[in-house]
Amino acid sequence: MASFNPKDISTGRLHGYLLSAVAPRPIAFASTVDADGKPNLSPYSFFNVFSANPPIMIFSPARRVRNNTIKHTLENVEATKEVVINVVNYDIVQQMSLSSTEYAKGVNEFEKAGLTMLESDIVKPFRVAESPVQFECKVNEIVHLGTEGGAGNLVICEVVKLHISDDVLDDKDVIVQEKLDLVARAGGSYYNRAKRGFFEIPKPISTLGIGVDAMPSEVKNSMVLTGNDLGMLGNVETLPEQTEIDEFVNNVSERYPNIKMMSHHEKHKIARNYLSYGDVDSAWKLLLS
């Protein structure tokens, strides 16, 4: 058995062990606003519920390991003392992943991830309309666990109102876990779908994905592509050049002889098939052909 003293290994390596061994972890999809009211949205898997009376949840936006900076979420909850914690189900997992991209301060991750801002009843931060359960929270306390990279910041939240989609409730207003279809975080690129086990999502690119808001209107408003599809498509730094698109069309001309005459609906259906295999590049070339 391998044994380690935490102080003898790098913080990054220790962080990896912790994330892989303490898993799967529920995800707090935290919506906040800054002092000027600008929205921010980011997921955190250092999260759980700790009390029912009063209803208390805690999540931890840790200091970044690589450069010891703090996240916009922490800045916002310190300034406003409010947050909405949205749960993440399988239908929005790719959009959630895209929102974790480190966009500049002031960039609206709701728009980048193609998610809908829904006004809250009590707090200022918006809810994620696509999330099946949303918790409006007041921040009671923030406990700073350290000043070095990797140190956590416990945001202790009291739930002041919760919203549950009718789609996940039975006739007695009890949540049906199978309908909720939650996902959780594990180590590396692994996630866990409650009813199907582990799966992988490539981490957002180290540069900045274009986001759903930068897509052609016929793509982002597609009646065929799902939120997860859009999340995958948004995690590219640039769109293919016309020469690349033309080469792709030539290569698939035997399989799709009428590709240039296809409707958006037809192309979107084929693009979904490419995306099901993780082939985002081909999906984009088809969509733009």
Backbone as CSV, one residue per row, in Angstrom:
resi,resn,N_x,N_y,N_z,CA_x,CA_y,CA_z,C_x,C_y,C_z
1,MET,0.843,-1.200,0.000,0.000,0.000,0.000,0.877,1.247,0.000
2,ALA,0.574,2.178,-0.897,1.311,3.438,-0.943,0.814,4.349,0.169
3,SER,1.730,4.982,0.855,1.377,5.874,1.961,2.087,7.208,1.778
4,PHE,1.385,8.290,2.137,1.936,9.620,1.921,1.665,10.518,3.121
5,ASN,2.625,11.330,3.435,2.416,12.446,4.346,2.010,13.636,3.485
6,PRO,0.835,14.246,3.720,0.381,15.341,2.862,1.417,16.429,2.642
7,LYS,2.262,16.672,3.638,3.256,17.739,3.515,4.444,17.342,2.640
8,ASP,4.532,16.042,2.308,5.675,15.566,1.521,5.399,15.503,0.024
9,ILE,4.161,15.746,-0.376,3.829,15.725,-1.809,3.271,17.086,-2.212
10,SER,3.270,17.359,-3.508,2.799,18.655,-3.976,1.300,18.801,-3.713
11,THR,0.866,20.046,-3.601,-0.563,20.308,-3.397,-1.384,19.770,-4.563
12,GLY,-0.865,19.919,-5.782,-1.585,19.428,-6.949,-1.791,17.924,-6.905
13,ARG,-0.746,17.206,-6.502,-0.863,15.748,-6.432,-1.825,15.336,-5.317
14,LEU,-1.730,15.988,-4.172,-2.635,15.697,-3.067,-4.071,16.007,-3.463
15,HIS,-4.256,17.116,-4.157,-5.585,17.509,-4.633,-6.174,16.418,-5.519
16,GLY,-5.353,15.877,-6.415,-5.813,14.804,-7.290,-6.222,13.559,-6.531
17,TYR,-5.437,13.175,-5.534,-5.784,12.011,-4.717,-7.109,12.233,-3.994
18,LEU,-7.278,13.407,-3.419,-8.503,13.695,-2.671,-9.726,13.625,-3.578
19,LEU,-9.620,14.231,-4.769,-10.771,14.257,-5.674,-11.116,12.870,-6.200
20,SER,-10.098,12.038,-6.409,-10.351,10.700,-6.935,-10.864,9.744,-5.863
21,ALA,-10.396,9.930,-4.630,-10.748,8.990,-3.568,-12.059,9.343,-2.878
22,VAL,-12.336,10.622,-2.734,-13.590,11.046,-2.096,-14.573,11.369,-3.213
23,ALA,-15.225,10.345,-3.708,-16.063,10.497,-4.899,-17.101,9.370,-4.948
24,PRO,-18.220,9.592,-5.649,-18.602,10.828,-6.333,-19.107,11.882,-5.350
25,ARG,-18.972,13.156,-5.737,-19.376,14.269,-4.888,-20.497,15.045,-5.579
26,PRO,-21.526,15.453,-4.824,-22.591,16.268,-5.430,-22.030,17.597,-5.904
27,ILE,-22.742,18.223,-6.817,-22.266,19.459,-7.438,-23.187,20.619,-7.058
28,ALA,-22.588,21.669,-6.511,-23.317,22.912,-6.271,-23.089,23.815,-7.480
29,PHE,-24.125,24.008,-8.267,-24.046,24.915,-9.410,-24.422,26.290,-8.857
30,ALA,-23.407,27.075,-8.486,-23.612,28.279,-7.697,-23.784,29.510,-8.574
31,SER,-24.919,30.170,-8.419,-25.211,31.407,-9.123,-25.080,32.566,-8.139
32,THR,-24.288,33.566,-8.537,-24.090,34.736,-7.690,-24.177,35.992,-8.551
33,VAL,-24.168,37.151,-7.894,-24.015,38.423,-8.587,-22.943,39.216,-7.859
34,ASP,-22.253,40.080,-8.589,-21.252,40.907,-7.938,-21.919,42.147,-7.352
35,ALA,-21.118,43.036,-6.805,-21.660,44.226,-6.141,-22.446,45.110,-7.097
36,ASP,-22.159,44.999,-8.410,-22.873,45.786,-9.412,-24.051,45.036,-10.029
37,GLY,-24.308,43.821,-9.540,-25.436,43.049,-10.034,-25.149,42.199,-11.248
38,LYS,-23.873,42.087,-11.661,-23.535,41.258,-12.816,-23.519,39.787,-12.411
39,PRO,-24.186,38.913,-13.205,-24.315,37.501,-12.818,-23.057,36.691,-13.072
40,ASN,-22.904,35.661,-12.260,-21.811,34.704,-12.402,-22.372,33.316,-12.101
41,LEU,-21.838,32.306,-12.775,-22.319,30.939,-12.581,-21.145,29.988,-12.656
42,SER,-20.988,29.129,-11.640,-19.850,28.213,-11.628,-20.158,26.996,-10.753
43,PRO,-19.659,25.807,-11.138,-19.915,24.594,-10.350,-18.828,24.322,-9.316
44,TYR,-19.238,23.723,-8.187,-18.306,23.356,-7.119,-18.703,21.986,-6.564
45,SER,-17.714,21.098,-6.466,-18.018,19.760,-5.959,-17.547,19.544,-4.524
46,PHE,-16.927,20.562,-3.910,-16.736,20.523,-2.461,-18.035,21.074,-1.887
47,PHE,-19.031,20.171,-1.701,-20.394,20.630,-1.412,-21.213,19.519,-0.761
48,ASN,-22.103,19.929,0.152,-23.092,18.998,0.690,-24.094,19.759,1.555
49,VAL,-25.114,19.016,2.045,-26.110,19.570,2.961,-25.759,19.088,4.364
50,PHE,-25.900,19.976,5.370,-25.414,19.650,6.701,-26.447,19.821,7.803
51,SER,-27.620,20.337,7.500,-28.631,20.534,8.528,-29.973,20.737,7.861
52,ALA,-31.043,20.286,8.564,-32.393,20.501,8.049,-33.139,21.570,8.838
53,ASN,-32.714,21.827,10.076,-33.401,22.814,10.907,-32.394,23.574,11.755
54,PRO,-31.813,24.643,11.236,-32.141,25.315,9.969,-31.560,24.559,8.768
55,PRO,-32.114,24.772,7.565,-31.588,24.097,6.369,-30.273,24.738,5.927
56,ILE,-29.175,24.004,6.104,-27.849,24.560,5.844,-27.121,23.738,4.791
57,MET,-26.559,24.434,3.810,-25.685,23.825,2.821,-24.333,24.532,2.881
58,ILE,-23.271,23.795,2.569,-21.930,24.375,2.548,-21.248,23.982,1.248
59,PHE,-20.672,24.962,0.575,-19.820,24.654,-0.568,-18.533,25.442,-0.402
60,SER,-17.502,25.028,-1.123,-16.187,25.626,-0.920,-15.520,25.994,-2.234
61,PRO,-15.518,27.272,-2.593,-14.719,27.730,-3.735,-13.263,27.889,-3.290
62,ALA,-12.474,26.855,-3.510,-11.092,26.827,-3.019,-10.203,27.792,-3.798
63,ARG,-9.123,28.202,-3.168,-8.112,29.002,-3.869,-7.473,28.136,-4.941
64,ARG,-7.198,28.715,-6.093,-6.618,27.948,-7.187,-5.242,27.411,-6.786
65,VAL,-5.006,26.134,-7.098,-3.746,25.496,-6.724,-2.583,26.100,-7.497
66,ARG,-2.803,26.366,-8.792,-1.681,26.743,-9.652,-1.143,28.147,-9.393
67,ASN,-2.028,29.080,-8.967,-1.532,30.455,-8.808,-2.080,31.165,-7.569
68,ASN,-2.771,30.419,-6.724,-3.258,30.941,-5.440,-4.186,32.150,-5.580
69,THR,-4.952,32.212,-6.664,-5.944,33.270,-6.804,-7.299,32.763,-6.330
70,ILE,-8.214,33.691,-6.079,-9.552,33.292,-5.637,-10.541,33.441,-6.785
71,LYS,-11.673,32.777,-6.658,-12.647,32.720,-7.732,-13.686,33.827,-7.589
72,HIS,-14.310,34.168,-8.721,-15.300,35.245,-8.725,-16.461,34.929,-7.784
73,THR,-16.824,33.660,-7.681,-17.920,33.280,-6.790,-17.632,33.713,-5.367
74,LEU,-16.404,33.463,-4.901,-16.047,33.838,-3.530,-16.103,35.357,-3.359
75,GLU,-15.584,36.088,-4.329,-15.654,37.549,-4.260,-17.108,38.014,-4.155
76,ASN,-17.981,37.361,-4.931,-19.378,37.790,-4.970,-20.125,37.492,-3.676
77,VAL,-19.934,36.284,-3.128,-20.666,35.969,-1.885,-20.140,36.794,-0.719
78,GLU,-18.866,37.166,-0.758,-18.341,38.046,0.288,-18.972,39.435,0.183
79,ALA,-19.261,39.866,-1.054,-19.816,41.204,-1.261,-21.319,41.267,-1.006
80,THR,-22.060,40.207,-1.389,-23.525,40.271,-1.355,-24.174,39.376,-0.313
81,LYS,-23.468,38.341,0.130,-23.975,37.379,1.119,-25.230,36.646,0.617
82,GLU,-25.289,36.409,-0.703,-26.397,35.666,-1.294,-25.888,34.732,-2.370
83,VAL,-26.593,33.605,-2.583,-26.232,32.642,-3.622,-27.441,31.771,-3.917
84,VAL,-27.530,31.292,-5.142,-28.495,30.239,-5.478,-27.697,28.984,-5.798
85,ILE,-28.030,27.892,-5.135,-27.400,26.610,-5.423,-28.372,25.783,-6.253
86,ASN,-27.983,25.511,-7.488,-28.790,24.711,-8.412,-28.194,23.313,-8.497
87,VAL,-29.040,22.285,-8.553,-28.515,20.931,-8.707,-28.271,20.665,-10.187
88,VAL,-27.387,19.715,-10.457,-27.010,19.396,-11.831,-27.488,17.991,-12.177
89,ASN,-28.357,17.900,-13.178,-28.763,16.588,-13.667,-28.077,16.316,-15.008
90,TYR,-28.313,15.139,-15.535,-27.589,14.730,-16.737,-27.893,15.629,-17.934
91,ASP,-29.098,16.192,-17.971,-29.500,16.992,-19.129,-28.672,18.263,-19.293
92,ILE,-28.030,18.743,-18.224,-27.271,19.995,-18.331,-25.801,19.810,-17.969
93,VAL,-25.324,18.571,-17.915,-23.959,18.349,-17.423,-22.903,18.966,-18.341
94,GLN,-23.098,18.920,-19.657,-22.114,19.508,-20.565,-22.112,21.030,-20.458
95,GLN,-23.277,21.621,-20.282,-23.346,23.070,-20.112,-22.715,23.483,-18.784
96,MET,-22.944,22.685,-17.759,-22.296,22.948,-16.473,-20.788,22.916,-16.615
97,SER,-20.275,21.907,-17.340,-18.837,21.799,-17.539,-18.303,23.020,-18.279
98,LEU,-19.007,23.455,-19.323,-18.573,24.623,-20.082,-18.532,25.871,-19.199
99,SER,-19.483,25.988,-18.286,-19.530,27.176,-17.427,-18.342,27.260,-16.482
100,SER,-17.639,26.138,-16.272,-16.485,26.142,-15.379,-15.246,26.744,-16.039
101,THR,-15.334,27.047,-17.329,-14.244,27.737,-18.018,-13.967,29.057,-17.299
102,GLU,-12.704,29.411,-17.172,-12.353,30.614,-16.416,-12.428,31.858,-17.295
103,TYR,-13.676,32.261,-17.566,-13.901,33.489,-18.319,-13.551,34.700,-17.450
104,ALA,-13.309,35.819,-18.103,-12.925,37.037,-17.388,-14.059,37.523,-16.491
105,LYS,-13.704,38.266,-15.474,-14.686,38.832,-14.561,-15.673,39.679,-15.353
106,GLY,-16.948,39.510,-15.059,-17.988,40.251,-15.759,-18.618,39.510,-16.905
107,VAL,-17.976,38.419,-17.378,-18.570,37.596,-18.433,-19.707,36.773,-17.840
108,ASN,-20.826,36.736,-18.519,-22.007,36.030,-18.028,-21.949,34.562,-18.456
109,GLU,-21.676,33.676,-17.500,-21.580,32.242,-17.822,-22.925,31.632,-18.180
110,PHE,-24.026,32.238,-17.771,-25.336,31.769,-18.224,-25.381,31.825,-19.754
111,GLU,-24.953,32.952,-20.309,-24.982,33.120,-21.762,-23.961,32.217,-22.437
112,LYS,-22.766,32.112,-21.872,-21.736,31.273,-22.459,-22.171,29.810,-22.508
113,ALA,-22.864,29.353,-21.474,-23.281,27.952,-21.399,-24.651,27.712,-22.021
114,GLY,-25.329,28.763,-22.465,-26.644,28.604,-23.079,-27.723,28.231,-22.088
115,LEU,-27.601,28.715,-20.862,-28.586,28.438,-19.820,-29.454,29.669,-19.574
116,THR,-30.633,29.447,-19.028,-31.618,30.510,-18.879,-31.600,31.094,-17.474
117,MET,-31.495,32.424,-17.383,-31.557,33.098,-16.089,-33.013,33.250,-15.663
118,LEU,-33.318,32.773,-14.471,-34.666,32.844,-13.921,-34.603,33.652,-12.632
119,GLU,-35.413,34.699,-12.531,-35.368,35.546,-11.343,-35.737,34.761,-10.093
120,SER,-35.027,35.032,-9.012,-35.330,34.419,-7.731,-36.416,35.226,-7.021
121,ASP,-37.018,34.622,-6.019,-38.090,35.284,-5.292,-37.579,36.136,-4.136
122,ILE,-36.468,35.708,-3.521,-35.988,36.380,-2.312,-34.601,36.988,-2.493
123,VAL,-33.693,36.262,-3.125,-32.315,36.740,-3.265,-32.098,37.330,-4.660
124,LYS,-31.005,38.069,-4.808,-30.725,38.719,-6.090,-30.159,37.785,-7.164
125,PRO,-29.294,36.805,-6.833,-28.768,35.931,-7.894,-29.892,35.189,-8.620
126,PHE,-29.648,34.940,-9.903,-30.630,34.245,-10.731,-30.558,32.743,-10.500
127,ARG,-31.671,32.076,-10.746,-31.702,30.612,-10.746,-31.407,30.099,-12.159
128,VAL,-30.949,28.856,-12.248,-30.788,28.185,-13.539,-32.115,27.521,-13.864
129,ALA,-32.814,28.058,-14.848,-34.161,27.564,-15.154,-34.162,26.089,-15.509
130,GLU,-33.078,25.605,-16.141,-33.020,24.207,-16.576,-32.712,23.241,-15.430
131,SER,-32.280,23.736,-14.286,-31.987,22.862,-13.152,-33.286,22.408,-12.497
132,PRO,-33.423,21.116,-12.182,-34.687,20.618,-11.630,-34.939,21.013,-10.178
133,VAL,-33.889,21.399,-9.444,-34.065,21.861,-8.060,-33.132,23.047,-7.832
134,GLN,-33.696,24.117,-7.255,-32.924,25.340,-7.037,-33.139,25.814,-5.607
135,PHE,-32.061,26.176,-4.935,-32.115,26.625,-3.544,-31.667,28.087,-3.454
136,GLU,-32.578,28.959,-3.096,-32.200,30.341,-2.818,-31.611,30.393,-1.412
137,CYS,-30.439,31.008,-1.279,-29.734,30.965,0.001,-29.208,32.331,0.423
138,LYS,-29.220,32.547,1.732,-28.494,33.638,2.370,-27.203,33.051,2.931
139,VAL,-26.105,33.782,2.830,-24.825,33.303,3.343,-24.685,33.727,4.797
140,ASN,-24.647,32.754,5.694,-24.527,33.035,7.125,-23.099,33.354,7.535
141,GLU,-22.145,32.634,6.917,-20.751,32.772,7.351,-19.832,32.234,6.263
142,ILE,-18.651,32.790,6.173,-17.612,32.275,5.285,-16.380,31.990,6.128
143,VAL,-15.950,30.734,6.120,-14.801,30.323,6.913,-13.624,30.090,5.979
144,HIS,-12.583,30.898,6.115,-11.384,30.779,5.288,-10.436,29.777,5.943
145,LEU,-10.101,28.704,5.233,-9.320,27.618,5.809,-7.817,27.779,5.625
146,GLY,-7.395,28.761,4.880,-5.968,28.967,4.665,-5.727,30.059,3.655
147,THR,-4.463,30.369,3.440,-4.101,31.453,2.525,-3.265,30.969,1.344
148,GLU,-2.972,29.680,1.291,-2.153,29.132,0.215,-3.029,28.489,-0.857
149,GLY,-2.453,28.247,-2.056,-3.188,27.599,-3.133,-3.756,26.262,-2.704
150,GLY,-5.018,26.025,-2.997,-5.690,24.795,-2.602,-6.493,24.924,-1.327
151,ALA,-6.346,26.038,-0.601,-7.093,26.230,0.644,-8.567,26.475,0.340
152,GLY,-9.436,25.846,1.121,-10.865,26.007,0.933,-11.416,27.232,1.628
153,ASN,-12.622,27.619,1.218,-13.365,28.713,1.841,-14.792,28.228,2.016
154,LEU,-15.158,27.875,3.229,-16.468,27.280,3.469,-17.550,28.354,3.457
155,VAL,-18.409,28.296,2.448,-19.519,29.232,2.344,-20.736,28.541,2.968
156,ILE,-21.101,28.981,4.166,-22.183,28.357,4.928,-23.479,29.083,4.591
157,CYS,-24.382,28.371,3.913,-25.589,28.980,3.346,-26.841,28.458,4.040
158,GLU,-27.772,29.340,4.284,-29.075,28.936,4.809,-30.114,29.048,3.701
159,VAL,-30.821,27.964,3.449,-31.838,27.944,2.398,-33.052,28.753,2.854
160,VAL,-33.414,29.758,2.061,-34.573,30.586,2.408,-35.765,30.280,1.502
161,LYS,-35.511,29.601,0.380,-36.611,29.137,-0.473,-36.072,28.085,-1.422
162,LEU,-36.851,27.041,-1.689,-36.436,26.037,-2.661,-37.521,25.847,-3.707
163,HIS,-37.075,25.478,-4.898,-37.970,25.284,-6.038,-37.687,23.912,-6.630
164,ILE,-38.735,23.126,-6.846,-38.587,21.759,-7.360,-39.484,21.594,-8.580
165,SER,-38.911,21.150,-9.676,-39.688,20.945,-10.896,-40.731,19.857,-10.701
166,ASP,-41.921,20.097,-11.230,-42.981,19.082,-11.174,-42.556,17.797,-11.877
167,ASP,-41.639,17.915,-12.825,-41.219,16.757,-13.608,-40.512,15.698,-12.773
168,VAL,-39.985,16.072,-11.604,-39.239,15.098,-10.792,-40.000,14.700,-9.532
169,LEU,-41.254,15.131,-9.416,-42.064,14.809,-8.237,-43.123,13.758,-8.577
170,ASP,-43.446,12.931,-7.583,-44.559,11.996,-7.772,-45.854,12.656,-7.297
171,ASP,-46.952,11.900,-7.259,-48.247,12.493,-6.919,-48.362,12.877,-5.447
172,LYS,-47.335,12.525,-4.651,-47.305,12.929,-3.245,-46.252,14.002,-2.984
173,ASP,-45.766,14.595,-4.060,-44.740,15.637,-3.996,-43.428,15.140,-3.379
174,VAL,-43.117,13.879,-3.634,-41.841,13.299,-3.219,-40.934,13.231,-4.448
175,ILE,-39.660,13.603,-4.279,-38.721,13.553,-5.404,-38.457,12.109,-5.812
176,VAL,-38.577,11.832,-7.086,-38.270,10.520,-7.646,-36.828,10.572,-8.156
177,GLN,-35.942,9.836,-7.508,-34.520,9.933,-7.817,-34.218,9.609,-9.277
178,GLU,-34.923,8.617,-9.813,-34.673,8.238,-11.206,-35.026,9.382,-12.157
179,LYS,-36.081,10.130,-11.835,-36.460,11.264,-12.673,-35.488,12.432,-12.488
180,LEU,-34.973,12.588,-11.289,-34.031,13.671,-11.014,-32.741,13.487,-11.809
181,ASP,-32.256,12.249,-11.874,-31.115,11.886,-12.726,-29.888,12.771,-12.474
182,LEU,-29.499,12.869,-11.201,-28.379,13.715,-10.823,-27.050,13.184,-11.341
183,VAL,-26.094,14.097,-11.504,-24.713,13.712,-11.782,-23.841,14.234,-10.653
184,ALA,-22.710,13.567,-10.451,-21.771,13.937,-9.397,-20.366,13.946,-9.971
185,ARG,-19.451,14.562,-9.237,-18.071,14.739,-9.695,-17.164,13.700,-9.077
186,ALA,-16.180,13.250,-9.850,-15.142,12.357,-9.350,-13.788,12.964,-9.726
187,GLY,-12.745,12.158,-9.756,-11.417,12.672,-10.078,-11.187,12.818,-11.573
188,GLY,-10.196,13.652,-11.929,-9.847,13.828,-13.334,-11.015,14.328,-14.149
189,SER,-11.303,13.631,-15.246,-12.412,14.030,-16.116,-13.667,13.194,-15.867
190,TYR,-13.697,12.472,-14.747,-14.802,11.552,-14.482,-15.958,12.204,-13.731
191,TYR,-17.153,11.804,-14.145,-18.400,12.148,-13.473,-19.141,10.850,-13.192
192,ASN,-20.175,10.956,-12.382,-20.999,9.785,-12.085,-22.460,10.153,-12.296
193,ARG,-23.129,9.363,-13.124,-24.568,9.534,-13.313,-25.264,8.572,-12.371
194,ALA,-26.156,9.094,-11.543,-26.705,8.315,-10.445,-27.250,6.960,-10.883
195,LYS,-27.868,6.887,-12.047,-28.496,5.621,-12.428,-27.711,4.826,-13.471
196,ARG,-26.491,5.321,-13.850,-25.756,4.590,-14.879,-24.265,4.455,-14.611
197,GLY,-23.749,5.063,-13.577,-22.340,4.905,-13.253,-21.449,5.991,-13.835
198,PHE,-20.153,5.699,-13.929,-19.160,6.698,-14.307,-19.133,6.952,-15.821
199,PHE,-18.808,8.203,-16.167,-18.576,8.579,-17.552,-17.596,9.748,-17.534
200,GLU,-17.047,10.090,-18.702,-16.049,11.154,-18.778,-16.535,12.346,-19.586
201,ILE,-16.103,13.522,-19.171,-16.290,14.748,-19.936,-14.926,15.424,-20.014
202,PRO,-14.418,15.656,-21.210,-13.129,16.355,-21.303,-13.198,17.687,-20.564
203,LYS,-12.149,18.015,-19.834,-12.144,19.281,-19.115,-12.197,20.438,-20.108
204,PRO,-12.831,21.552,-19.699,-12.841,22.720,-20.595,-11.421,23.093,-21.005
205,ILE,-11.284,23.522,-22.252,-9.959,23.847,-22.771,-9.309,24.937,-21.932
206,SER,-7.971,24.909,-21.879,-7.248,25.861,-21.036,-7.369,27.285,-21.560
207,THR,-7.661,27.412,-22.862,-7.985,28.728,-23.401,-9.475,28.973,-23.131
208,LEU,-10.157,29.759,-23.924,-11.565,30.040,-23.672,-12.433,29.476,-24.783
209,GLY,-13.406,28.644,-24.408,-14.355,28.151,-25.386,-15.205,29.302,-25.906
210,ILE,-15.659,29.200,-27.143,-16.426,30.303,-27.739,-17.735,30.531,-26.997
211,GLY,-18.287,29.471,-26.391,-19.554,29.595,-25.686,-20.739,29.538,-26.618
212,VAL,-21.899,29.248,-26.046,-23.125,29.119,-26.831,-23.531,30.463,-27.421
213,ASP,-23.244,31.549,-26.706,-23.668,32.865,-27.178,-22.987,33.282,-28.470
214,ALA,-21.839,32.676,-28.781,-21.101,33.040,-29.995,-21.434,32.141,-31.178
215,MET,-22.357,31.227,-31.028,-22.697,30.307,-32.108,-23.648,30.957,-33.105
216,PRO,-23.656,30.484,-34.353,-24.665,30.942,-35.319,-26.066,30.704,-34.760
217,SER,-26.976,31.587,-35.051,-28.313,31.519,-34.454,-29.026,30.209,-34.751
218,GLU,-28.829,29.659,-35.971,-29.527,28.417,-36.306,-29.000,27.234,-35.498
219,VAL,-27.794,27.367,-34.933,-27.245,26.304,-34.085,-27.725,26.464,-32.652
220,LYS,-27.531,27.647,-32.085,-27.896,27.821,-30.672,-29.406,27.778,-30.454
221,ASN,-30.195,28.033,-31.495,-31.657,27.958,-31.364,-32.222,26.676,-31.967
222,SER,-31.359,25.676,-32.138,-31.767,24.421,-32.769,-32.890,23.733,-32.002
223,MET,-33.802,23.127,-32.746,-34.862,22.311,-32.155,-34.435,20.856,-32.025
224,VAL,-33.228,20.549,-32.481,-32.723,19.174,-32.450,-31.614,19.015,-31.420
225,LEU,-30.668,19.936,-31.420,-29.519,19.846,-30.518,-29.941,20.121,-29.082
226,THR,-29.458,19.292,-28.163,-29.796,19.445,-26.752,-28.845,20.423,-26.074
227,GLY,-29.152,20.741,-24.821,-28.252,21.567,-24.043,-26.877,20.946,-23.921
228,ASN,-26.830,19.633,-23.721,-25.544,18.947,-23.647,-24.783,19.057,-24.963
229,ASP,-25.500,18.949,-26.084,-24.855,19.106,-27.389,-24.250,20.493,-27.516
230,LEU,-25.006,21.508,-27.130,-24.515,22.879,-27.225,-23.325,23.098,-26.298
231,GLY,-23.355,22.457,-25.128,-22.232,22.573,-24.220,-20.953,22.031,-24.826
232,MET,-21.054,20.904,-25.527,-19.882,20.333,-26.195,-19.406,21.243,-27.327
233,LEU,-20.347,21.748,-28.114,-19.989,22.597,-29.247,-19.365,23.912,-28.783
234,GLY,-19.771,24.383,-27.614,-19.250,25.657,-27.111,-17.854,25.572,-26.553
235,ASN,-17.358,24.354,-26.341,-16.036,24.180,-25.738,-14.953,24.042,-26.810
236,VAL,-14.973,24.938,-27.802,-13.913,25.009,-28.809,-13.404,26.437,-28.845
237,GLU,-12.127,26.586,-29.118,-11.538,27.926,-29.105,-11.922,28.725,-30.337
238,THR,-11.968,28.066,-31.496,-12.331,28.733,-32.747,-13.179,27.785,-33.593
239,LEU,-13.922,28.344,-34.522,-14.691,27.545,-35.465,-13.796,27.148,-36.633
240,PRO,-14.101,26.037,-37.312,-13.275,25.605,-38.446,-13.240,26.643,-39.566
241,GLU,-12.110,26.682,-40.261,-11.980,27.553,-41.425,-12.751,26.962,-42.604
242,GLN,-13.061,27.809,-43.587,-13.838,27.346,-44.737,-13.108,26.242,-45.498
243,THR,-11.776,26.322,-45.583,-11.022,25.274,-46.277,-11.183,23.932,-45.572
244,GLU,-11.227,23.939,-44.247,-11.418,22.705,-43.482,-12.822,22.157,-43.697
245,ILE,-13.786,23.058,-43.764,-15.175,22.641,-43.989,-15.318,22.008,-45.373
246,ASP,-14.708,22.648,-46.380,-14.780,22.125,-47.746,-14.134,20.744,-47.847
247,GLU,-13.007,20.571,-47.173,-12.326,19.277,-47.188,-13.192,18.205,-46.532
248,PHE,-13.841,18.561,-45.432,-14.740,17.629,-44.752,-15.882,17.222,-45.676
249,VAL,-16.484,18.204,-46.349,-17.606,17.927,-47.254,-17.181,16.963,-48.353
250,ASN,-16.002,17.176,-48.903,-15.501,16.282,-49.944,-15.292,14.867,-49.415
251,ASN,-14.815,14.770,-48.190,-14.526,13.459,-47.608,-15.789,12.650,-47.300
252,VAL,-16.897,13.346,-47.036,-18.130,12.623,-46.671,-19.157,12.662,-47.795
253,SER,-18.735,13.103,-48.974,-19.683,13.276,-50.080,-20.347,11.974,-50.510
254,GLU,-19.619,10.860,-50.403,-20.235,9.579,-50.771,-21.290,9.174,-49.751
255,ARG,-20.998,9.428,-48.501,-21.943,9.055,-47.438,-23.135,10.007,-47.402
256,TYR,-22.870,11.296,-47.624,-23.930,12.309,-47.607,-23.859,13.112,-48.905
257,PRO,-24.323,12.547,-50.016,-24.182,13.209,-51.326,-24.927,14.534,-51.431
258,ASN,-25.955,14.727,-50.608,-26.759,15.953,-50.689,-26.479,16.889,-49.517
259,ILE,-25.274,16.793,-48.969,-24.983,17.524,-47.741,-25.205,19.028,-47.876
260,LYS,-24.850,19.596,-49.034,-24.983,21.040,-49.200,-26.440,21.471,-49.342
261,MET,-27.310,20.540,-49.674,-28.729,20.851,-49.864,-29.565,20.502,-48.633
262,MET,-28.926,19.908,-47.628,-29.666,19.501,-46.428,-30.215,20.710,-45.675
263,SER,-31.336,20.514,-45.029,-31.878,21.549,-44.147,-31.077,21.579,-42.852
264,HIS,-31.234,22.662,-42.089,-30.574,22.733,-40.789,-31.009,21.555,-39.912
265,HIS,-32.281,21.231,-39.975,-32.813,20.138,-39.158,-32.091,18.827,-39.469
266,GLU,-31.899,18.549,-40.757,-31.218,17.313,-41.159,-29.763,17.312,-40.702
267,LYS,-29.094,18.446,-40.885,-27.689,18.534,-40.465,-27.550,18.377,-38.951
268,HIS,-28.476,18.959,-38.230,-28.395,18.905,-36.776,-28.558,17.467,-36.268
269,LYS,-29.392,16.698,-36.931,-29.575,15.295,-36.540,-28.290,14.498,-36.762
270,ILE,-27.607,14.753,-37.858,-26.352,14.049,-38.131,-25.259,14.538,-37.186
271,ALA,-25.257,15.853,-36.918,-24.268,16.407,-35.994,-24.407,15.769,-34.610
272,ARG,-25.626,15.516,-34.185,-25.840,14.859,-32.884,-25.174,13.489,-32.854
273,ASN,-25.202,12.805,-33.982,-24.563,11.492,-34.038,-23.050,11.627,-33.858
274,TYR,-22.443,12.606,-34.532,-21.011,12.855,-34.334,-20.713,13.178,-32.864
275,LEU,-21.547,14.007,-32.265,-21.325,14.408,-30.880,-21.460,13.227,-29.921
276,SER,-22.309,12.270,-30.263,-22.473,11.094,-29.397,-21.181,10.290,-29.308
277,TYR,-20.296,10.471,-30.297,-18.987,9.814,-30.279,-17.879,10.774,-29.831
278,GLY,-18.269,11.962,-29.412,-17.290,12.937,-28.958,-16.559,13.651,-30.072
279,ASP,-17.037,13.526,-31.307,-16.364,14.139,-32.454,-16.934,15.541,-32.682
280,VAL,-16.488,16.483,-31.861,-16.991,17.853,-31.936,-16.529,18.530,-33.221
281,ASP,-15.309,18.242,-33.651,-14.755,18.869,-34.849,-15.604,18.563,-36.082
282,SER,-15.931,17.289,-36.281,-16.752,16.926,-37.444,-18.158,17.500,-37.335
283,ALA,-18.685,17.534,-36.127,-20.020,18.100,-35.924,-20.049,19.561,-36.365
284,TRP,-19.034,20.327,-35.992,-18.992,21.731,-36.378,-18.845,21.888,-37.895
285,LYS,-17.987,21.080,-38.498,-17.799,21.187,-39.952,-19.086,20.862,-40.694
286,LEU,-19.824,19.895,-40.186,-21.101,19.564,-40.803,-22.092,20.717,-40.622
287,LEU,-22.170,21.247,-39.423,-23.125,22.314,-39.138,-22.866,23.563,-39.961
288,LEU,-21.590,23.812,-40.279,-21.226,25.023,-41.005,-21.108,24.794,-42.515
289,SER,-21.350,23.564,-42.955,-21.181,23.259,-44.381,-22.296,23.908,-45.224
